[in-house]
Structures are given as C-alpha cells and as structure tokens.
C-alpha cells in the first residue's frame, strides 16, 4: 500500500469534498465545513507554515468567536507545521485523544468480507429504524445522538446515500451499530460510530458490520475503507488487514462564556 499516495488523495478530499447537506468554504489556507443547519462547525484541512500558522489560527478563532460557535480543528500527523498541535493548545484548543488513521484496500476484496454474518445486518431505512439506532448508540457511547439521528432522517427524506447507518440485529434487538460515509467522487468509504452493546460483545458483530459496510462502499465506487480508530478498535481492524497511514486528533475550541 502506497501510504503517501493515499494521504495525498485524502488531503485533496479533505480540502474540497462536500457531501449532501454540507456547506464547504475552501479558503487559501484552510477549509471550513458545516451542515447547512449550522449544527456544528469544523476545519477539515489546513496548509500552514511556521510563519503563517499562528495568524491563521487566530483568524479562525476570531471567525467563530463572531459566530459565538464552537468548532473542531481536525489535525493529522502529516499536517504542517510539525508543532501545529502545540500551537493550537497555546491558543486555547482542547486536544482530543489520538486516533489511528487506518485504511483497507478493497481491490481485491478480502475473503472475510463475504463470510456469512452471525445475525441479520439491517440498513437503517425508516424513521422507526433511526429510533432503534439512536437508542443503541446512546447506550453504547453514553451520549446524546440527536444530531446523528437528525442527519440520518434527512438522508432518508432526501434519498441521499452519502450517509448510511447499519444495525446488527439479534432477536429483534439492535445489538451493534455502525455508519458509512461515501461519495461518488471519493476514493474512500468512511466508517464511523461502530460499537456493540456490552451484552453482545465477543460474537463477531463488529466484524460483520465492517464487512457489510465494506461491501456497500465498494458498490458505491470506493477503492478504500477509512477509519479513525481509537485504541479499543485499532487491534481488531489491523487483524482484518487495515493498515495505519497516519494519526489524527480532534482539537476543540469553545467560545468564552
């Protein structure tokens, strides 16, 4: 796997790719992204130097302070300058936990992608499904999933396939969940929000959901699967053949009260 080429492709998409329901601003040094309801704000890409970094950071803080909006600056280990995380922390950002950027080449597909699943894998396709998905997500991750539920409802209402959700169903219960982001112009199928309810762990449900989303991503034209993995899921994914190409950190800024 050519990690440098993959990161170059990822950087190009971080800079310019807009999915359904998103608004993107591609500026000379950074790219801003938000949903069209402005429910959250993030910087998906930056191209800075030691001489321009601090001014660019201050400019973004001023922009979002005027909006009275928090925002996330997503930093990758190859972003410049090398001390970008230190500079962001100095400007008041909370640096989140490191995640490994893992990639799986889907050409040819790994044999395990076609293993029979241990249970029914259901794609979320109705409001009732979204309700089930949200309840499972809130139990698994112990946080509110109203925003994600709203996004999924919108995708269903508009017929968009850019953001999809899946559930592993055991005896009618959504035992595990996961989401998939795709785009016709993207090389990547992005896996997000994968988790299993405690009572159902160790039964292969996480792997089955990865496989189902991988097949859907390939059908949508993706060459690679992409995951930002915490230490809990990184070993599982690497055993399945995912390779680490970088690290990433979510860096959060909150407007003063």
Helices and strands as residue ranges (DSSP letters): H 3-16, E 22-26, E 30-35, E 41-46, H 53-67, E 71-76, H 84-90, E 94-105, G 111-114, E 120-123, H 127-141, H 146-158, E 163-170, E 173-181, E 188-196, G 198-200, H 205-219, E 224-229, H 231-239, E 243-253
